[in-house]
Amino acid sequence: MKACGVIAEYNPFHNGHAYQLTQAREKAHADVMVVVMSGNYVQRGEPAIVDKWQRARMALTNGADLVIELPFAISSQPADRFAAGALQILDALNCQTLAFGVEKSEFDYKTLLNEIAPKLKRPQFTVNYTKTYATQWNDFLEEKLGQRIEKPNQLLALSYAYANAQLDRPLELLPITRIGVAHDDLNSTASYASATAIRQLLLAGEMESVARFVPYDLSLFSDKLLSWQDLWPYLHYALNVSWPQELTPIYQMSEGLEYRFWQQNQKSTDFDQFLQLVKSKRYTYARLRRLALYTVLQVTAADITAASTVDQPIRVLGFNSVGQAYLRELRKNNAAHLITKVTADLGKPSGSLGLQVRVDRLIEQLTGVEQNFRQHIIMIK
Amino acid sequence: MKACGVIAEYNPFHNGHAYQLTQAREKAHADVMVVVMSGNYVQRGEPAIVDKWQRARMALTNGADLVIELPFAISSQPADRFAAGALQILDALNCQTLAFGVEKSEFDYKTLLNEIAPKLKRPQFTVNYTKTYATQWNDFLEEKLGQRIEKPNQLLALSYAYANAQLDRPLELLPITRIGVAHDDLNSTASYASATAIRQLLLAGEMESVARFVPYDLSLFSDKLLSWQDLWPYLHYALNVSWPQELTPIYQMSEGLEYRFWQQNQKSTDFDQFLQLVKSKRYTYARLRRLALYTVLQVTAADITAASTVDQPIRVLGFNSVGQAYLRELRKNNAAHLITKVTADLGKPSGSLGLQVRVDRLIEQLTGVEQNFRQHIIMIK
């Protein structure tokens, strides 16, 4: 079976995602669409609006055949690590093509991604307190490519091209032009809206406005909807009961950020205020949100190292009959460690899914919905 | 001026406390009544129902002349350490008498406290997994005294007698027989009820029922009323995002209790359930509640050591004109480090009130009421 892979967050899944899956299946001549999807925490450093099970269901009922969880240690990382981790999983799953969304744009993506990007050598920037890493990176790309690449999806596409070039057997890159509206806009008549716009509607309680942007029943939003507002009391608490120096083991807590976090927390009454107070020229909001996420989840550098070095199982969240057939084929021919449930052994503190289980426990506390041990895989007819 | 000291929690202050202060002043021929009162966390391992400022005000308007804060590192300890720490403060404040409540009882308190108790040698018990420390201690007392001493206030009185005997210049002990009802009972016609019974009424929202048991305006209960129910989400979270071994630095977290706490947390949906699940023959509920309190406040053994060894300032919460005159006298003749406000220096992480400020931050988060830096001392005309 010919497999086409997609890297996604589906936060939440919408008509644009369904369109992308249809296009990809056709253009890649794929027998099976394999999606690697962020678990309960997404790349911009926040909890997904609904849990991974609801989001996997949205995808499986609208074009995906097999949904795999992108583990926390990858999904909560900057674009380059996010892309590299996700591509390694798609590679292990024998995907031949990677389909991904790009803006309708001025770029010649084919040339850029397949010829230029793999040959670019990522520079090591010296510490610069007046520019974010992202800005320095964009400056570098402008110098090399003659044009700035600033939209998140453009950067992500470049990151995919890079990561892909590192694989022994790179996948075929298949950029799919997005349709509908720009990533963050909300057009009042179209049936397409960005995930960001849809999240805003959902969190504002305007559930009925969302119906025309999504291809599934709104009952999939019946669990508690999550945002940083739900995590803030716990972050605030965690910083309140800590000494600043106790924050240093937190992953990415460097360059005095522990003092900044600790001090500004005491002046903050909500997460937005906190984020604005800790913001500086040196760090993007995404970097700081991810750091806040590591803090509220008490994720240390040692946790990330452990979750990255042990032989990580590849976790299936759900499939339909096509996905199931492909899984069977993979299990016959492939060495990938595929699992469909979290055993007590995998999920214990020293187990290879220990971190995953631990970070999901906060989601369980907030929603009351079991995320791992007693949760059944999703099977769609 | 002749000072009589009282060690109290006033959680909350009630008519029985007012009676005790009147009796003590008269019997001790005291010019000034000095109260050392637990701050925002009390000895049974929970937050006080209202903050230390409201409780100091209750006392100062009803018989106390000077209210001093008993620091967290003392107030959250078992009876023997609680008594020893509080007595050292009263001693430093030149109190000549210690007045304390005792049950109307069969004991000859005068002989017991002044002659027998100071001579008892506290035994070191070997670890016994079938009896709590308290039970072993009671067995020992029964052997020495010929009678069991089991009520909390009887044990506390004995602890006072012990601790007092350790002082270079012991205070005169003045037991005051409690009036009204037994410690935990609620008599429907009397004007006396125990603090426990009053807390239950308050937390059940039966504010008006409380009026006849307290000698002050009920508006002193206008802040959020606190109980373990308010702390539970944070304890649950803190255990959810931890590995068991990360709990070992917590003060008193020994003998595998970190695993017990960590595992039972995952089965618990409220604090009562959690406490019942972690209970064993070896530990009293009070010990486990205190351990849960150290955990939610992330108080380590090192924190307690630091707060116990540095030269602790004695913190005034409030006074009336008599108390103020006494403070003036103390400042002239006495070396005690008396403070009436928490400076930035005292309250910083390495400052001698750093721990106090840190544990109070959770109270500030829950109530929205400043507890330290910008809080003014209470002055009653």
Interface residues (C-beta under 8 A of the other chain):
Chain A: P233 Y234 H236 Y237 A238 N240 V241 S242 W243 P244 Q245 E246 Q266 V296 L297 Q298 P349 G354 R358 V359 R361 L362 E364 Q365
Chain B: P233 Y234 H236 Y237 A238 N240 V241 S242 W243 P244 Q245 E246 Q266 V296 L297 Q298 P349 G354 R358 V359 R361 L362 E364 Q365
